[in-house]
């Protein structure tokens, strides 16, 4: 059985998504949005937005470039600053 779902705006609050990862349990999808630097988290069972996390104030000018979830699911690492003219952060 093939299952295809789509997250669409405006309810998904996507803003040029740059990277997406599944949580280790496969129940949630985490998306880093390039344009507004937010992180959005979705419940895949209900296909709905759970939360929008704004960037820390000191990273508002940075762009999220990639991310990873720890195997235990307790930590999320996001790499910021894909351009040479901006500082880097993790």
C-alpha positions as CSV (number, residue, x, y, z in Angstrom):
1,X,0.0,0.0,0.0
2,X,1.4,3.3,-1.1
3,X,0.7,6.4,1.0
4,X,1.3,9.9,-0.2
5,X,0.5,13.0,1.8
6,X,1.1,16.6,1.2
7,X,1.7,19.5,3.5
8,X,0.5,22.7,1.9
9,X,0.3,26.4,2.8
10,X,-1.1,28.3,4.5
11,X,-1.8,25.8,7.2
12,X,1.6,24.1,6.9
13,X,3.4,27.5,7.4
14,X,6.2,26.5,5.0
15,X,8.5,29.3,3.8
16,X,11.0,27.9,1.3
17,X,11.7,24.6,3.1
18,X,15.4,23.8,3.1
19,X,15.6,20.5,4.9
20,X,13.3,17.9,6.5
21,X,13.9,15.0,8.8
22,X,11.8,12.3,10.4
23,X,11.9,11.7,14.2
24,X,13.4,8.3,15.1
25,X,9.9,6.9,15.9
26,X,8.6,8.0,12.5
27,X,5.7,9.9,14.0
28,X,6.8,13.5,13.3
29,X,8.4,15.5,10.5
30,X,10.7,18.4,11.3
31,X,11.2,21.1,8.6
32,X,13.8,23.9,8.5
33,X,12.4,26.9,6.6
34,X,15.0,28.9,4.6
35,X,13.2,32.2,4.2
36,X,12.0,33.0,7.8
37,X,14.4,30.6,9.6
38,X,11.6,28.9,11.5
39,X,11.4,25.2,12.3
40,X,8.1,23.6,11.9
41,X,7.1,20.3,13.4
42,X,4.2,18.1,12.0
43,X,2.3,15.1,13.4
44,X,2.3,12.6,10.6
45,X,-0.5,10.5,12.0
46,X,-2.9,13.4,11.8
47,X,-1.0,15.3,9.1
48,X,-1.2,18.6,11.0
49,X,1.2,21.3,12.2
50,X,2.1,20.9,15.8
51,X,4.4,23.9,16.4
52,X,6.4,26.7,14.8
53,X,9.7,27.4,16.5
54,X,11.2,30.9,15.7
55,X,15.0,31.2,15.4
56,X,17.0,32.4,18.4
57,X,17.4,36.2,18.2
58,X,21.1,36.0,17.4
59,X,20.5,33.7,14.4
60,X,17.6,35.7,12.7
61,X,19.9,36.8,9.9
62,X,21.2,33.2,9.4
63,X,19.7,30.6,7.1
64,X,19.2,27.0,8.2
65,X,21.2,24.8,5.9
66,X,20.7,21.2,7.2
67,X,19.7,19.3,10.3
68,X,19.8,16.0,12.1
69,X,17.9,14.3,14.9
70,X,19.8,12.3,17.5
71,X,19.1,8.5,17.4
72,X,17.3,8.8,20.8
73,X,15.1,11.6,19.4
74,X,15.9,14.0,22.3
75,X,18.2,16.4,20.3
76,X,18.0,18.4,17.1
77,X,21.1,19.9,15.5
78,X,20.7,22.7,12.9
79,X,23.5,24.1,10.8
80,X,23.1,27.8,10.0
81,X,24.9,30.1,7.6
82,X,25.3,28.6,4.2
83,X,26.7,31.8,2.6
84,X,30.2,33.1,3.0
85,X,29.0,36.5,3.9
86,X,27.2,35.3,7.0
87,X,28.6,33.8,10.1
88,X,28.2,30.1,10.9
89,X,26.4,28.5,13.8
90,X,25.2,25.0,14.9
